[in-house]
Structures are given as structure tokens and as C-alpha cells.
Amino acid sequence: MFRKVIAVCLVGWIFMIGIPLLAGEAPKVVRIGVIPTVSSTEVSEMWKPVLKYLSHRLGVRFRLYTASDYAGIIEAMRFKKIEVAYFGPKSYVEAHDRANAWAIVREKGLDGSTGYYSIIITKKDSGLSSIRDLRGKVFAFNDPNSTSGYLVPMSYFLTKLNIVPEEYFSRVIFSGSHEASIMAVKTGKVDAASTNNLDLARVISFGKASKEDFNVIWRSKLIPGAPIAVRGDLPYDFVQKLRKAFLEIPSRVLKGLRITGYVQTDDSDYDPIREIKEVIKQIKK
């Protein structure tokens, strides 16, 4: 009887963590896909210490895989070109549905929070200090698969303000990345853009802009932090070792990423993102 109870508890725990239980050998090379937030050169420099740490910790080679947009990373996991990926919440939900991705940890910010904020920015001294001031102006989202750069602000426009961006603004563009949106505002190529507080801080830390260049005219509620996700067919033992490695990573290794560490997470933590997606879907029908 005791053995049966233990067996039942173990199976229950396995289902609770939300990752398929698979056996097998760990991959000899692990490719980590990274969503575009800044230039590919800077992304490589930011992630180099992380790859070195993981390679040493787990005894396998880790390589960085970048793509020009969010969809590229999702498709790379779908067609097994990568084993692990850093997603935004919305792109993770898409990858879970289409590419068998499973979240294992999420990032912890410099302030200790395990989430971040979508923001809308305008250029300082532009006279644009509210959404009302943006009527007839040029607005930039960054990518249709971005959480803070598209999903959350779009939900705000549609559900809270009853604004259809394509009708309210004179022109709506997709810049391609958070950095591109931020710099487009700074240089006056667009009047306003949606991004997030973490990527704005990263661009400022690189010396490409300063805090004084922008007005933050709107900030969202807290969004669950960006997850690290694994492909669902990876061996269970390897996934658990990888999760532990991320949870125990020294903060000095993460300096370039402008975060302090990772906390455990699972797929259900991103249900609020699914709910927002469904609301937008219903409104757009």
C-alpha cells in the first residue's frame, strides 16, 4: 500500500509540473533561440556568459540561435532547429500551441520582480503626453507576436479606450524589434511606440538613448516575466538539470541581460496571456 501511495504521488507531481515525461540521452549540442530585442551582435554579447556557464554546468555545448522576428524562433522550435528558447509571454503561448514548447523558468528583474510592464513612449518635448494627443499620429508596434510591443497595448486600445489603431492613428507600422521602436521615437520617425520597461532600460544602458529622451505616457499592469522554454521531446532528466542550472545561475553572468536571475514557472502561469488573446479575437470578429 505504501508503495502504491508513493507511486500515485510521484505521477501526480509529474503532471503538476506540466512537462512531458520522456527518457533518452541529453543532446550533445543545445541550441538556444533568442527573440530579437536589440541587434544580433549585441544579443550575442549579452548571452555569451550565459552559454559559457550552461556549457560548463551541464557538460554539453550550448549555441545561440537568432532570427529576424518572433515567428522565426517559434518556427525554429517547431522544426527542431533549436532545443531551448527565450520567448516573450505571447510568443511563448504561440510556441506552446505550435511547437510543443514548455516553460521552465521566467526571468527576475533588477528590482526583484518576476514580471515587467508594457509602456507607450513619445519623444520628450514633442507635446505628446497622452493617448488623446496621438490621434492622427504615426504609431509603432514592434512585432505581431510581441506581448508588450503588441498584445497588451492592443488589448488596452480595444477594450479600455474603444480605439481601433488603424483608424485612430494616421499610420501604424511594425518596427521589427523593441530597440527599433525605441530608436524610431527618439529620432522622430514615429510619434509614439509600444515597448516595455526592461528593453527601454537595456537600450539606455547601451548608451543609445537616455531616460530624458522619452515620455512614458502609459504603463500596463504587471505582465508575467519572459520564460525560458524547452522543446517538449527533450529528455526529462536533462530538462530538470537545465531548470536547476537556470535557477542557480550567478547574477554576474546575467549582467548583460539586465536581470538578476530566474524563478520556477510553468505553462499555466501564462493563462492570463491566453485570456487577453481570446478577448482580442472576439472583439475583432
C-alpha positions as CSV (number, residue, x, y, z in Angstrom):
1,M,0.0,0.0,0.0
2,F,2.8,2.4,0.9
3,R,4.5,1.8,-2.5
4,K,1.2,2.5,-4.3
5,V,0.7,5.8,-2.4
6,I,4.3,6.9,-3.3
7,A,3.7,5.9,-7.0
8,V,0.5,7.9,-7.2
9,C,2.1,10.9,-5.6
10,L,5.0,10.8,-8.0
11,V,2.8,10.6,-11.0
12,G,0.7,13.5,-9.7
13,W,3.8,15.6,-9.2
14,I,5.0,14.9,-12.8
15,F,1.7,16.1,-14.2
16,M,1.7,19.2,-12.0
17,I,5.0,20.5,-13.4
18,G,3.4,20.4,-16.8
19,I,6.3,18.9,-18.8
20,P,6.0,15.7,-20.8
21,L,8.0,12.8,-19.1
22,L,10.4,11.4,-21.7
23,A,13.6,9.3,-21.3
24,G,16.6,9.4,-23.5
25,E,20.1,10.9,-23.9
26,A,20.8,14.6,-23.5
27,P,21.6,16.4,-26.7
28,K,25.3,16.9,-27.4
29,V,24.6,20.4,-28.7
30,V,21.9,22.6,-27.3
31,R,20.7,25.5,-29.4
32,I,19.1,28.4,-27.6
33,G,16.8,30.6,-29.7
34,V,16.5,34.2,-28.7
35,I,13.8,36.7,-29.7
36,P,15.1,39.9,-31.2
37,T,15.2,42.8,-28.8
38,V,18.4,44.6,-29.8
39,S,20.8,44.0,-32.7
40,S,22.1,40.4,-33.3
41,T,25.7,41.4,-32.4
42,E,24.6,42.8,-29.0
43,V,22.3,39.8,-28.4
44,S,25.4,37.5,-28.9
45,E,27.4,39.5,-26.4
46,M,24.6,39.6,-23.8
47,W,24.2,35.8,-24.0
48,K,27.8,34.7,-24.3
49,P,28.4,34.4,-20.5
50,V,25.2,32.5,-20.1
51,L,26.1,30.0,-22.8
52,K,29.5,29.5,-21.2
53,Y,28.0,28.9,-17.8
54,L,25.5,26.4,-19.1
55,S,28.1,24.5,-21.1
56,H,30.3,24.2,-18.1
57,R,27.5,23.3,-15.7
58,L,25.8,20.7,-17.9
59,G,28.8,19.4,-19.9
60,V,27.3,19.9,-23.3
61,R,27.8,22.6,-25.9
62,F,25.4,25.5,-25.9
63,R,25.0,27.6,-29.1
64,L,22.9,30.8,-29.7
65,Y,20.3,30.8,-32.5
66,T,18.8,34.2,-33.6
67,A,16.1,35.1,-36.0
68,S,14.9,38.3,-37.6
69,D,11.5,38.1,-35.8
70,Y,9.5,36.2,-33.2
71,A,7.9,33.9,-35.7
72,G,11.4,32.7,-36.8
73,I,12.1,31.4,-33.3
74,I,8.7,29.7,-33.0
75,E,9.3,28.0,-36.3
76,A,12.8,27.0,-35.4
77,M,11.5,25.1,-32.4
78,R,8.6,23.7,-34.4
79,F,11.1,22.2,-37.0
80,K,13.6,21.1,-34.3
81,K,16.3,23.6,-35.2
82,I,16.5,24.6,-31.5
83,E,16.0,22.8,-28.2
84,V,15.5,25.8,-25.9
85,A,14.2,29.3,-26.4
86,Y,13.8,32.7,-24.7
87,F,10.3,33.9,-25.5
88,G,8.1,36.8,-24.6
89,P,4.8,35.6,-23.0
90,K,2.8,35.9,-26.1
91,S,5.3,34.3,-28.4
92,Y,5.7,31.5,-25.8
93,V,1.9,30.8,-25.9
94,E,2.1,30.6,-29.7
95,A,5.1,28.3,-29.4
96,H,3.4,26.1,-26.9
97,D,0.5,25.6,-29.3
98,R,2.5,25.3,-32.5
99,A,6.0,24.0,-31.5
100,N,5.5,21.9,-28.3
101,A,7.3,24.5,-26.1
102,W,7.1,24.2,-22.3
103,A,8.1,27.0,-19.9
104,I,10.5,26.0,-17.2
105,V,11.7,29.3,-15.7
106,R,11.0,33.0,-16.1
107,E,13.2,36.0,-15.6
108,K,13.6,38.1,-12.5
109,G,14.2,41.8,-13.0
110,L,16.7,44.2,-11.3
111,D,14.0,45.2,-8.8
112,G,13.3,41.6,-7.9
113,S,10.0,41.4,-9.7
114,T,9.2,38.4,-11.8
115,G,7.3,40.4,-14.4
116,Y,7.5,43.6,-16.4
117,Y,5.4,46.4,-17.9
118,S,4.3,47.3,-21.4
119,I,4.7,51.0,-21.9
120,I,3.9,53.6,-24.6
121,I,6.6,56.2,-25.2
122,T,6.8,59.5,-27.0
123,K,9.7,61.9,-27.7
124,K,10.4,64.4,-24.9
125,D,9.3,67.9,-25.7
126,S,7.1,66.6,-28.5
127,G,3.9,67.9,-26.8
128,L,2.5,64.3,-26.9
129,S,1.7,63.4,-23.3
130,S,-1.4,61.3,-23.6
131,I,-3.1,58.8,-25.9
132,R,-5.6,61.6,-26.8
133,D,-2.7,63.6,-28.2
134,L,-1.8,60.7,-30.5
135,R,-4.9,60.9,-32.7
136,G,-3.8,61.2,-36.3
137,K,-0.1,60.5,-35.5
138,V,2.2,57.7,-36.5
139,F,2.3,54.7,-34.1
140,A,4.8,51.8,-34.0
141,F,4.2,48.3,-32.7
142,N,7.2,46.1,-32.8
143,D,6.0,42.6,-33.8
144,P,2.6,40.9,-34.0
145,N,4.0,38.1,-31.7
146,S,5.2,40.5,-29.1
147,T,3.5,40.7,-25.7
148,S,4.5,44.2,-24.5
149,G,5.0,45.5,-28.0
150,Y,1.6,44.4,-29.4
151,L,-0.7,42.2,-27.5
152,V,-1.1,44.2,-24.2
153,P,-1.3,47.7,-25.8
154,M,-3.7,46.4,-28.4
155,S,-5.9,45.0,-25.7
156,Y,-5.7,48.3,-23.9
157,F,-6.7,50.2,-27.1
158,L,-9.6,47.9,-28.0
159,T,-11.1,47.0,-24.6
160,K,-10.4,50.2,-22.5
161,L,-10.4,53.0,-25.0
162,N,-12.5,51.6,-27.8
163,I,-9.8,52.6,-30.2
164,V,-9.0,50.8,-33.4
165,P,-5.4,51.7,-34.0
166,E,-5.6,51.6,-37.8
167,E,-8.4,54.2,-37.7
168,Y,-7.2,56.3,-34.8
169,F,-3.6,56.8,-35.9
170,S,-2.6,58.2,-39.3
171,R,-0.3,55.2,-39.8
172,V,0.5,52.1,-37.9
173,I,3.8,50.3,-38.6
174,F,5.7,47.2,-37.2
175,S,9.3,48.2,-36.5
176,G,10.6,44.7,-36.1
177,S,12.1,44.9,-32.6
178,H,11.9,46.8,-29.3
179,E,15.1,48.7,-30.0
180,A,13.9,49.7,-33.4
181,S,10.7,51.1,-31.9
182,I,12.6,53.0,-29.2
183,M,15.0,54.5,-31.6
184,A,12.2,55.4,-34.1
185,V,10.7,57.5,-31.3
186,K,14.0,59.1,-30.4
187,T,14.8,60.1,-34.0
188,G,11.2,61.3,-34.7
189,K,10.5,58.6,-37.4
190,V,7.3,57.8,-35.4
191,D,5.4,59.8,-32.9
192,A,4.8,57.0,-30.4
193,A,5.6,53.4,-29.9
194,S,4.8,50.5,-27.5
195,T,7.7,48.7,-25.9
196,N,8.5,47.6,-22.3
197,N,10.4,48.9,-19.3
198,L,13.1,46.2,-19.5
199,D,14.1,46.8,-23.1
200,L,14.0,50.6,-22.7
201,A,16.4,50.2,-19.8
202,R,18.6,47.9,-21.9
203,V,18.8,50.4,-24.8
204,I,19.6,53.2,-22.3
205,S,22.3,51.0,-20.7
206,F,24.0,50.6,-24.1
207,G,24.3,54.4,-24.4
208,K,22.0,54.6,-27.4
209,A,19.5,56.8,-25.6
210,S,18.8,58.4,-22.3
211,K,15.9,58.4,-19.9
212,E,15.4,62.1,-20.7
213,D,14.7,61.4,-24.4
214,F,11.2,60.0,-23.7
215,N,7.9,60.5,-22.1
216,V,6.2,57.3,-20.8
217,I,2.6,58.1,-21.3
218,W,1.1,54.8,-20.4
219,R,2.1,51.7,-18.3
220,S,0.3,48.4,-18.2
221,K,-0.4,46.1,-15.3
222,L,2.4,43.6,-14.4
223,I,3.0,41.0,-17.2
224,P,4.4,37.6,-16.3
225,G,8.1,37.6,-16.9
226,A,9.6,36.3,-20.2
227,P,10.1,32.5,-20.0
228,I,12.8,30.1,-20.9
229,A,11.1,27.2,-22.7
230,V,12.2,23.8,-23.8
231,R,11.0,21.6,-26.6
232,G,8.7,19.0,-25.3
233,D,10.5,16.0,-26.7
234,L,13.7,16.6,-24.7
235,P,14.6,14.0,-22.0
236,Y,13.0,14.7,-18.7
237,D,16.3,14.4,-16.7
238,F,18.0,16.9,-18.9
239,V,15.2,19.4,-18.6
240,Q,15.3,19.2,-14.8
241,K,19.1,19.7,-14.8
242,L,18.7,22.7,-17.2
243,R,16.0,24.2,-15.0
244,K,18.2,23.8,-11.9
245,A,21.1,25.4,-13.8
246,F,19.0,28.5,-14.6
247,L,17.6,28.7,-11.1
248,E,21.2,28.7,-9.7
249,I,22.8,31.0,-12.3
250,P,25.0,33.7,-10.7
251,S,23.7,37.2,-11.2
252,R,27.1,38.4,-12.6
253,V,26.5,36.1,-15.5
254,L,23.3,37.9,-16.3
255,K,24.6,41.4,-16.2
256,G,24.3,42.0,-19.9
257,L,20.6,40.8,-19.9
258,R,19.7,43.4,-17.2
259,I,18.1,40.8,-15.0
260,T,19.1,39.2,-11.6
261,G,18.1,35.6,-12.1
262,Y,15.2,33.2,-12.8
263,V,12.4,31.7,-10.8
264,Q,10.5,28.5,-11.5
265,T,7.4,28.7,-13.7
266,D,5.2,26.5,-15.8
267,D,2.7,26.7,-18.6
268,S,-0.3,27.7,-16.5
269,D,1.4,31.0,-15.5
270,Y,0.7,32.2,-19.0
271,D,-3.0,31.6,-19.0
272,P,-3.7,35.4,-18.5
273,I,-2.0,35.9,-21.9
274,R,-4.3,33.4,-23.4
275,E,-7.3,35.2,-22.0
276,I,-6.1,38.5,-23.5
277,K,-5.6,36.9,-26.9
278,E,-9.1,35.4,-26.7
279,V,-10.7,38.8,-25.8
280,I,-9.0,40.5,-28.8
281,K,-10.0,37.6,-31.1
282,Q,-13.7,38.0,-30.1
283,I,-13.6,41.8,-30.5
284,K,-12.0,41.6,-33.9
285,K,-14.7,39.2,-35.2
